[in-house]
């Protein structure tokens, strides 16, 4: 069974009805609350251009993993 999620609250209005593959190729500014200027800074600092790049970025993944570990009582 395919997995799906309602991402409308996570995306700018222009991207709400796009396919997952389109969203992953979208600039990070397609995420609700991320501006074009934020996207430029992410590109300059971490070479993050797309939502996929952001999700695969080793620093964001490490921070997320550490947060999950903390939330589950890990050390």
C-alpha positions in Angstrom: 0.0 0.0 0.0 1.5 3.4 -0.9 2.2 5.9 1.8 0.7 9.3 1.5 0.5 12.5 3.6 -1.3 15.7 3.5 1.5 18.3 3.1 -0.7 21.3 2.4 0.2 23.0 5.6 3.9 22.4 4.9 4.0 24.0 1.4 3.3 27.3 -0.1 -0.1 27.5 -1.9 1.5 27.2 -5.3 2.9 23.8 -4.5 0.0 22.2 -2.6 -1.3 20.2 -5.6 2.0 19.2 -7.1 3.2 15.6 -7.2 5.8 14.4 -4.6 8.5 14.3 -7.3 7.7 17.9 -8.3 7.8 19.0 -4.7 11.2 17.3 -4.1 12.6 19.1 -7.1 11.2 22.4 -5.9 13.3 25.2 -4.4 13.3 25.2 -0.6 11.3 28.4 -0.8 8.3 26.2 -1.7 8.2 25.2 2.0 5.8 27.3 4.0 7.7 30.0 5.9 10.9 29.7 3.9 11.6 32.8 1.9 13.6 33.2 -1.4 16.3 34.9 0.7 16.4 32.0 3.1 16.8 29.7 0.1 19.7 31.7 -1.2 21.4 31.5 2.2 20.9 27.8 2.4 22.4 27.5 -1.1 25.4 29.6 -0.2 26.1 28.0 3.2 25.3 24.3 2.5 24.7 24.0 -1.3 21.1 23.3 -0.7 18.9 24.2 -3.7 15.9 21.9 -3.5 13.6 20.3 -0.9 15.3 17.0 -1.7 18.8 18.5 -1.1 17.5 19.8 2.3 16.1 16.5 3.3 19.3 14.7 2.3 21.7 17.2 3.9 24.0 15.5 6.3 23.8 18.3 8.9 20.0 18.4 8.9 19.9 14.6 9.1 22.4 14.5 12.0 20.4 17.2 13.9 17.1 15.3 13.3 18.7 12.0 14.4 20.0 13.6 17.6 16.7 15.2 18.3 14.9 11.8 17.9 17.4 10.1 20.1 16.9 12.8 22.8 13.1 12.5 22.5 13.3 8.7 23.1 15.5 9.0 26.1 18.8 8.1 24.4 22.2 9.3 25.5 
